[in-house]
Amino acid sequence: MAALPRVAVLLTAYQHEAFITAALRAALAQSWPLLDVVVSDDGSTDGTWAAIEAVARTYKGPHRLIPNRQAQNVGPGQNLLDGMALTEAEYIVLAHGDDVSNPDRVGRVVTTMLRTGAALVSHSARRGERIESATELVGPRGGGPVPLLEICKTAWIPKMLGATFSWHRRLFFGVWTFGSQPPSSGR
């Protein structure tokens, strides 16, 4: 197998004080060897940032932890783009401040992307009180691959769950501030 790509878990948070410690620890417990964990707090006014700082102070693991705090609330889209700009990872695996992922999530998703050539993956999610009891499917998921054209036509379909998105960096042609004009393609 070719050299493994660098992957980033992009953990976006806003007012997730009650959940962020577990979510961040789960992101840092991923088994993928070349991993950035970018945690971007969108100007929370609760204890979210303090919890992120507490984990960052004690983390001594193998992954690169990149904490980011927005000076003010910029919204989920801009927070995601700003977080993405903090890593040069080839693949991005999205999670939110209340998501606790199994330690093999990144490995399973990225291995699937490498095997299939997929540039975007959205998978089913499970919920439970503890990760060991995660047995109930969240929402109307199911049913195999969805053609990219179908996603592009509607921008959203019921099979997709945003917190499970993973993508190859080539899907983004540049990063710009929401509300501004996207960069010119030169045509």
C-alpha positions as CSV (number, residue, x, y, z in Angstrom):
1,M,0.0,0.0,0.0
2,A,1.2,3.5,-0.8
3,A,2.1,5.9,2.0
4,L,-0.8,6.8,4.2
5,P,-2.2,10.3,3.7
6,R,-2.4,12.9,6.5
7,V,-6.0,13.2,7.7
8,A,-7.7,15.9,9.8
9,V,-10.6,15.5,12.1
10,L,-12.3,18.9,12.0
11,L,-14.3,19.2,15.2
12,T,-16.5,22.3,15.1
13,A,-18.1,23.4,18.4
14,Y,-20.5,26.0,19.6
15,Q,-22.0,26.0,23.1
16,H,-21.0,22.4,23.6
17,E,-19.7,22.7,27.1
18,A,-21.4,19.5,28.3
19,F,-20.1,17.4,25.4
20,I,-16.8,18.8,24.0
21,T,-14.5,17.0,26.4
22,A,-15.8,13.5,25.4
23,A,-15.9,14.5,21.7
24,L,-12.4,15.9,21.7
25,R,-11.0,12.9,23.6
26,A,-12.7,10.6,21.1
27,A,-11.1,12.5,18.2
28,L,-7.7,12.3,19.8
29,A,-8.2,8.5,20.4
30,Q,-8.4,7.8,16.6
31,S,-6.2,5.0,15.5
32,W,-5.2,6.6,12.2
33,P,-1.4,7.3,12.5
34,L,-1.1,10.6,10.5
35,L,-3.8,12.7,12.1
36,D,-4.4,16.4,12.8
37,V,-7.2,17.2,15.2
38,V,-8.5,20.7,14.6
39,V,-11.0,21.8,17.2
40,S,-12.6,25.1,16.3
41,D,-14.8,26.9,18.9
42,D,-17.2,29.3,17.2
43,G,-17.1,32.0,19.9
44,S,-19.0,30.0,22.6
45,T,-20.1,32.0,25.6
46,D,-20.4,28.9,27.9
47,G,-17.4,26.8,29.1
48,T,-16.7,25.1,25.8
49,W,-13.3,26.9,25.2
50,A,-12.2,26.2,28.8
51,A,-12.9,22.5,28.3
52,I,-10.9,22.5,25.1
53,E,-8.0,24.2,26.8
54,A,-8.1,21.7,29.7
55,V,-7.8,18.8,27.2
56,A,-5.1,20.5,25.2
57,R,-3.0,21.2,28.4
58,T,-2.9,17.5,29.3
59,Y,-2.8,15.8,25.8
60,K,0.5,14.0,25.2
61,G,-0.6,11.7,22.4
62,P,0.7,11.0,18.9
63,H,-1.6,13.3,17.0
64,R,-1.3,17.0,16.2
65,L,-3.9,19.0,18.2
66,I,-4.8,22.4,16.7
67,P,-7.2,24.4,18.9
68,N,-8.8,27.4,17.5
69,R,-11.2,30.0,19.0
70,Q,-13.2,32.4,17.0
71,A,-13.1,35.9,18.5
72,Q,-16.9,36.1,17.9
73,N,-19.5,33.8,16.5
74,V,-19.0,33.5,12.8
75,G,-21.5,30.7,12.1
76,P,-21.0,27.1,11.3
77,G,-20.0,27.5,7.7
78,Q,-17.3,30.0,8.3
79,N,-16.1,28.2,11.4
80,L,-15.7,25.0,9.3
81,L,-13.7,26.9,6.6
82,D,-11.5,28.6,9.1
83,G,-10.8,25.3,10.8
84,M,-10.0,23.7,7.5
85,A,-7.5,26.5,6.7
86,L,-5.5,25.4,9.8
87,T,-4.5,22.0,8.4
88,E,-2.9,20.8,5.2
89,A,-4.3,17.3,5.6
90,E,-5.4,15.6,2.3
91,Y,-8.6,14.3,3.8
92,I,-11.0,16.0,6.2
93,V,-13.3,14.1,8.6
94,L,-16.0,16.3,10.1
95,A,-17.3,16.0,13.6
96,H,-19.3,18.4,15.8
97,G,-18.7,19.2,19.5
98,D,-21.3,16.7,20.6
99,D,-20.1,13.8,18.5
100,V,-18.2,10.9,20.0
101,S,-16.7,8.7,17.4
102,N,-15.4,5.1,17.6
103,P,-11.6,5.0,17.5
104,D,-11.6,3.4,14.1
105,R,-13.9,5.9,12.4
106,V,-11.2,7.8,10.6
107,G,-9.5,4.6,9.5
108,R,-12.7,3.1,8.2
109,V,-13.8,6.2,6.3
110,V,-10.4,7.0,4.8
111,T,-9.7,3.4,3.8
112,T,-13.1,3.3,2.0
113,M,-12.3,6.5,0.2
114,L,-8.8,5.2,-0.8
115,R,-10.3,1.9,-2.0
116,T,-13.2,3.4,-3.9
117,G,-11.8,6.7,-5.1
118,A,-14.7,8.6,-3.5
119,A,-14.1,12.3,-2.9
120,L,-17.0,12.7,-0.4
121,V,-18.4,10.2,2.1
122,S,-21.5,10.6,4.3
123,H,-22.2,7.5,6.4
124,S,-24.8,6.4,8.9
125,A,-24.5,7.4,12.5
126,R,-25.6,5.7,15.6
127,R,-26.6,7.1,18.9
128,G,-26.6,5.7,22.4
129,E,-25.8,6.5,26.0
130,R,-22.4,5.0,25.6
131,I,-20.4,4.2,22.5
132,E,-20.6,0.4,23.4
133,S,-24.4,0.6,23.3
134,A,-24.7,2.5,20.0
135,T,-27.4,0.5,18.3
136,E,-30.1,2.9,17.2
137,L,-29.7,4.4,13.7
138,V,-30.2,8.1,13.6
139,G,-32.7,9.3,11.0
140,P,-33.7,7.7,7.7
141,R,-30.3,6.6,6.5
142,G,-29.5,3.6,4.4
143,G,-29.0,2.2,1.1
144,G,-25.5,2.4,-0.4
145,P,-23.7,5.0,-2.5
146,V,-25.5,8.2,-3.8
147,P,-24.3,9.7,-7.1
148,L,-22.5,13.0,-6.7
149,L,-24.8,14.5,-9.4
150,E,-27.8,13.7,-7.1
151,I,-26.2,15.6,-4.2
152,C,-25.3,18.5,-6.5
153,K,-28.8,18.8,-7.8
154,T,-30.5,19.2,-4.4
155,A,-27.5,20.1,-2.1
156,W,-29.1,17.8,0.5
157,I,-30.8,14.4,0.6
158,P,-32.3,12.5,3.5
159,K,-29.5,9.8,3.4
160,M,-26.9,12.4,4.3
161,L,-25.9,13.4,7.9
162,G,-23.6,16.5,7.9
163,A,-21.7,15.4,11.0
164,T,-20.6,12.3,9.2
165,F,-19.1,14.1,6.1
166,S,-15.6,13.3,5.1
167,W,-14.0,14.7,1.9
168,H,-10.8,15.0,-0.1
169,R,-9.4,18.5,-0.1
170,R,-9.6,18.6,-3.9
171,L,-13.4,19.3,-3.4
172,F,-12.5,22.8,-2.2
173,F,-11.2,25.2,-4.8
174,G,-10.4,27.9,-2.2
175,V,-11.5,29.3,1.1
176,W,-13.4,32.5,1.2
177,T,-15.5,34.4,3.8
178,F,-19.2,33.6,3.6
179,G,-21.2,36.5,2.1
180,S,-18.3,37.5,-0.1
181,Q,-17.7,36.6,-3.7
182,P,-16.0,33.2,-4.3
183,P,-12.5,33.5,-5.9
184,S,-12.6,33.9,-9.7
185,S,-11.8,30.8,-11.7
186,G,-10.0,33.0,-14.2
187,R,-12.4,32.2,-17.1
